[in-house]
Amino acid sequence: MKRLDHPITVVGGGHTGLSLSIILGLSGLDVVCIDSENPKDFNTPTDKRTTVISHGSSKILKRTGVWEKLQKEACPIKHIDVLDGSRSPIFLSFLDTETQEDAFGWVVENSHLRKELYQKIKKIKNVTLLSETKVTRINHEDERAIITCDNGQIIDTDLVIGADGRRSFVRGDAGISTRNWSYDQNAIICTVEHEHDHQNKAVEHFYSEGPFAILPMKAHKKGKYRSYIVWTEEKGTKTPILSYDEETFNHALNARFANSYGKVKAISDRFCYPLTFSHAHSYFSQNTALVGDAAHGIHPIAGQGLNLGLRDIDCLSDILIDAHNKGKSLNDSETLKAYETTRRPDNTRMIAMTDTLNQVCSSNSRSLKILRSFGLRAVSKIKPTKNFFMKQAMGEK
């Protein structure tokens, strides 16, 4: 097996890792991207999740060259409603007509995004994609790193970028510790079908056990209206949602959907994901940088997880391309420190916002409920404050 030598090696072939590899490759840098999964699985996807691509993130995906095609399969979010409970009045409502853009963001199926990125990366000559490959060892020398893979492949590289998720091998190998905790909540997800059009509306209900989100999806090929739900429940619930039979589950869904949707029913399997938080104490180490979930994992209450990761790669790619053009070392500590200094404040703000939102909006405390109600009404009436939250939803600085 030929020993590879590339300036940059991206470990992780998910959305973040593929996007970063493409952007760097298109700039002329030689990149290896290591993905543990089999590309054939993209044709029969097991990942049934969706992702909200904010308006700001769509600009980043345009850099990869996949957004124009991907947007055709995406559903725009033109209206956002926030409610306290299920049948309460709408406390906060955002309309795209209040902005100068055509949408707050788009709901994209994970499998579509992954497939488009994979098709794109195969066309870039200076990017080598190693599929069904796992990193087993990284030896850090003074100026370079030597990566050993489970299939015997060895890669000499200047910079290792960890885009390998919350349980990042790269982060652990670099000795970078994290601050983390469990929210003691699970997110149950599935796709539902309903009689009437969702009108491109995203809805967030705040319950004491956690948020319940409805995200609009593009209509099924047969013309059926669809939405995607993220239903949060506390761990240890006596009767967990996954244990509901089909009739009970659909009845519970209809109780949480507005009458405007008509009859609602689940059309996919239900999946359960534990909700946790993690934040790396550093985004870089010797010959190493972290992006996306390898650097930070947040609560999904605002749907900003991948969007933060895309902002990471937008920043890091600009810094690395600039360093390359100026003949600087890609793994120089000053170069990597510039990345961390730029990204940590934005990530920390979003971490604090999502964590606080979940605590305040998932509380049974009467005083916090009053504060929550007052706060949501105040946001809706104070234009500068409302504009701030709309910008956050759109992923705009």
Disulfide bonds with the S-S distance in Angstrom:
none
